[in-house]
């Protein structure tokens, strides 16, 4: 699950339901719920939620712990990366940034 709802903050305004391109949000018991199997983690719901009820899972601390451990570490870049960052033409720069984070 990459995106989830903080139920205490959700006011069922339906904005996230209307803005989800994957139709991955439904209303259950008066609360907006992300349908994990459909969610493409585009972030639209997190951007349009005026209540701050839609959030991404934060894994920064977990990644920091992995990078700090001894041994080799590999980073997997999503296949969609070039489509989102089409202005980056020198891919060696991306590799350098990943290495600077602590990955091999």
Backbone as a ProteinNet text record, in pm:
[ID]
protein_1_A
[PRIMARY]
XXXXXXXXXXXXXXXXXXXXXXXXXXXXXXXXXXXXXXXXXXXXXXXXXXXXXXXXXXXXXXXXXXXXXXXXXXXXXXXXXXXXXXXXXXXXXXXXXXXXXXXX
[TERTIARY]
84.6	0	89.5	83.2	165.4	92.4	-38.5	-119.8	-230.5	-257.5	-364.7	-438.5	-550.5	-635	-621.5	-601.5	-608.9	-756.5	-823.9	-969.7	-1020.8	-945	-988.6	-994.5	-919.7	-916.3	-1011.3	-1054.3	-1139.5	-1280	-1325.6	-1459.5	-1552.7	-1516	-1596.1	-1644.4	-1549.2	-1582.8	-1587.3	-1540.5	-1539.3	-1438.8	-1359	-1261.4	-1163.2	-1111.4	-1014.6	-1078.5	-1203.9	-1274.9	-1285.9	-1321.9	-1337	-1203.9	-1096	-966.1	-877.6	-916.4	-833	-845.9	-736.4	-744.6	-760.3	-725	-732	-859.4	-944.9	-1067.8	-1034.6	-932.9	-881.6	-925.5	-1030.7	-1081	-1231.2	-1276.2	-1419.7	-1458.1	-1586.6	-1637	-1693.2	-1640.5	-1684.7	-1712	-1834.3	-1869.7	-1849.5	-1872.8	-1858.3	-1715.5	-1621.8	-1480.4	-1425.1	-1336.7	-1270.3	-1162.5	-1162.3	-1067.5	-994.9	-862	-782.2	-790.2	-818.4	-821.9	-679.9	-605.1	-462.8	-434.3	-516.9	-493.7	-503.2	-576.7	-594.2	-501.7	-453.3	-375.9	-245.7	-219.8	-96.1	1.6	-29.7	56.4	93.4	-1.9	24.4	31.2	-33.1	-29.6	-139.4	-226.2	-334.6	-418.5	-452.9	-539.4	-472.1	-340.7	-269.8	-263.2	-258.8	-252	-385.5	-494.7	-626.3	-699	-650.3	-719.4	-698.1	-802.2	-793	-785	-817.4	-815	-681	-595.1	-468.9	-487.8	-597.4	-631.4	-565	-520.2	-452.1	-302.7	-229.3	-84.6	-10.8	113.6	202	266.1	293.9	369.7	511.1	562.5	695.1	796.6	887.9	987.5	1129.1	1140.7	1272.2	1358.3	1302.6	1380.8	1424.8	1339	1373.5	1488.7	1484.4	1591.3	1722.3	1714.9	1836.5	1902.2	1821.6	1875.7	1943.3	1884.2	1942.2	2075.5	2080.6	2202.4	2315.3	2280.3	2381.7	2443.2	2374.6	2426.4	2543.4	2637.3	2749.9	2704.4	2782.4	2751.1	2699.5	2683.7	2637.3	2487.2	2446.8	2305.1	2269.8	2158.2	2112.3	1984.3	1972.7	1851.3	1784.4	1656.7	1580.9	1503.7	1524.3	1455.9	1334.3	1221.3	1097	1109.9	1051.1	1055.7	993.5	906.3	841.4	928.3	1044.3	1132.4	1162.9	1205.3	1237.4	1118.2	998.7	881	853.3	877.9	853.7	963.9	1087.4	1202.5	1265.4	1184.5	1228.4	1332.5	1343.4	1440.2	1582.5	1598.6	1732.1	1781.5	1882.6	1934.6	2061	2134.8	2256.5	2223.8	2198.3	2156.8	2268.1	2391.9	2502.7	2485.2	2422.9	2397.4	2303.4	2204	2109.5	2181.7	2265.9	2343.3	2431.5	2492.9	2575.7	2496.5	2374.3	2289.9	2251.3	2220.1	2183.2	2303.1	2420.2	2541.1	2570	2545.2	2567.8	2476	2363.1	2271.2	2323.4	2417.2	2474.5	2453.3	2399.1	2377.7	2498.5	2519.3	2632.1	2592.3
-117	0	123.7	203.1	323.2	448.9	450.4	565.5	515.1	589.1	548.7	671	646.1	751.8	757.8	877.5	899.1	925.6	823.5	827.9	941.8	978.9	1087.3	1222	1234.4	1360.7	1363.8	1248.3	1240.4	1292.4	1385.1	1443.5	1406	1305.1	1252.7	1363.3	1439.9	1546.9	1496	1374.2	1306.8	1364.9	1461.7	1519.1	1413.3	1331.9	1228.6	1125.2	1093	995.5	1048.7	1175.7	1236.7	1252.1	1277.4	1307.3	1185.8	1069.3	950.3	894	896.6	847.3	695.5	624.8	478.5	425.5	516.4	477.7	384.6	426.2	342.1	389.7	470.5	516.8	495	437.4	414.7	466.1	485.3	529.5	407.9	382.7	270.9	324.4	308.4	354	503.7	580.4	724.9	775.1	687.4	725.1	684.3	768.4	735.3	631.8	527	416.8	388.3	377.2	347.2	198.4	164.3	25.8	-8	-74.2	-98.9	-164.2	-258.4	-331.5	-241.1	-131.5	-41.6	80	114.9	237.3	232.7	338.7	348.6	447.7	493.7	583.9	709.7	767.5	889.1	1013.8	1007	1118.6	1220.6	1202.7	1299.7	1318.8	1210.9	1221.2	1298	1280.5	1351.8	1501	1536.6	1677.2	1748.3	1678.4	1744.3	1735.6	1655	1638.7	1762.3	1840.8	1964.3	1937.2	1815.7	1779.2	1718.8	1686.3	1621	1476.4	1416.5	1280.2	1172.6	1208.5	1112.2	1136.5	1031.4	1044.2	925.5	949.8	844.3	778.4	651.4	580.9	638.8	677.8	736.5	628.3	600.5	496	552.4	683.6	746.9	689.2	677	623.6	480.3	400.5	261.4	255.6	340.4	343.3	389.1	488.7	534.9	422.3	341.5	228.7	127	101.6	6.7	59.1	186.7	245.8	245.9	259.7	264.4	127.7	21	-113.3	-144.5	-227.1	-265.2	-357.2	-360	-445.5	-364.5	-432.8	-366.7	-344.2	-231.3	-195.8	-158.3	-209.2	-179.4	-96.3	-2.7	77.8	43.4	20.7	-8.5	116.3	161.1	280	233.6	297.3	259	277.3	188.5	202.1	333.2	391.9	516.4	639.4	621.2	732.7	823.7	770.1	858.3	940.4	887.8	961.6	1082	1067.2	1176.2	1280.8	1236.8	1327	1332.1	1362	1362.1	1469.9	1570.8	1677.7	1637.3	1524.9	1475	1392.6	1443.2	1373.2	1294.8	1334.2	1263.2	1168.9	1044.2	947.5	911.5	942.6	920.6	1007.6	1123.1	1212.3	1145	1074.7	1004.4	894.1	820.7	715.1	776.1	889.2	957.6	1000.3	1048.6	1090.1	970.4	859.3	738.2	689.3	694.2	653.7	748.3	877.4	975.4	949.4	886.9	851.6	733.7	658.1	546.1	410.9	410.6	283.8	251.9	122	78.4	65.3
0	0	0	-105.5	-116.8	-72.4	-91.8	-52.4	38.4	144.2	233.8	287.2	353.9	407.4	558.5	610.4	754.9	783.6	831.7	843.5	930.2	1033	1121.5	1049.3	940	866	747.4	700.8	582.3	612.2	530.3	545.7	431.2	354.1	244.2	150.8	98	4.4	-139.9	-162.4	-292.4	-392	-351.3	-443.5	-490.6	-399.1	-437.1	-529	-505.1	-588.5	-731.3	-744.8	-877.5	-949.8	-876.3	-937.4	-960.4	-913.7	-929.1	-1071.2	-1149.8	-1287	-1296.3	-1190.9	-1191.1	-1125.7	-1081.4	-1010.1	-893.7	-817	-709	-571.4	-566.6	-437	-433.3	-322.6	-304.4	-165.9	-146.1	-16.6	56.1	174.3	257.2	396.4	442.6	576.6	595.8	489.5	498.9	490.4	455.3	445.3	309.3	255	129	158	79	99.1	-31.8	-25.7	-144.1	-173.8	-298.9	-343.5	-389.9	-305.4	-327	-462.1	-502.4	-626.9	-749.2	-739.7	-853.7	-849.2	-732.8	-714.1	-793.5	-870.6	-948.6	-884.6	-764.8	-687.6	-764.5	-835	-913	-824.1	-707.5	-614.5	-633.3	-732.2	-753.3	-627.8	-561.9	-444.1	-331	-316.4	-210.4	-240.1	-367.8	-407.8	-391.2	-421.6	-421.2	-287.8	-194.7	-66.5	20.5	35.7	114.2	263.8	304.4	446.1	489.4	391.9	424.2	467.1	421.6	463.2	377.2	257.7	169.8	180.4	214	231.2	170.3	130	82.9	203.4	192	294.5	291.2	406.5	415.8	452.3	360.6	383.8	395	410.9	415.8	528.1	647.7	759.9	735.6	674.7	645.2	544.1	442.7	343	406.8	493.4	562.4	640.8	708.4	784.7	692.8	578.1	482.6	430.9	397.4	342.2	445.3	572.4	677.7	708.5	673.2	700	608	657.2	571.6	458.1	352.5	237.9	121.2	9.7	-112.5	-107.9	-164.9	-173	-315.5	-362.4	-498.1	-491.6	-582.6	-594.6	-726.9	-724	-845.3	-884.6	-1006.1	-1055.9	-1134	-1108.3	-1175.6	-1326.7	-1404.2	-1550.2	-1599.2	-1519.9	-1558.8	-1533	-1471.6	-1436.6	-1556	-1670.6	-1783.5	-1832.5	-1819.6	-1863.9	-1774.3	-1645.7	-1550.6	-1557	-1577.4	-1577.1	-1716.1	-1816.6	-1955.6	-1984.7	-1897.9	-1920.4	-1882.9	-1815.5	-1781.9	-1899.8	-1966	-2084.4	-2053.5	-1950.5	-1912.9	-1797.1	-1829.7	-1728.4	-1631.7	-1667.1	-1574.5	-1450.4	-1468	-1356.2	-1255.5	-1304.7	-1217.5	-1140.7	-1209.5	-1143.4	-1034.8	-1063.8	-964.8	-842.8	-864.6	-751.8	-665.9	-728.6	-654	-573.5	-632.8	-560.5	-444.6	-463.6	-358.1	-239	-262.6	-153.2	-70.9	-127.2	-54.5	-119.4	-240.1	-310.4	-397.6	-421.3	-502.9	-648.2
[MASK]
++++++++++++++++++++++++++++++++++++++++++++++++++++++++++++++++++++++++++++++++++++++++++++++++++++++++

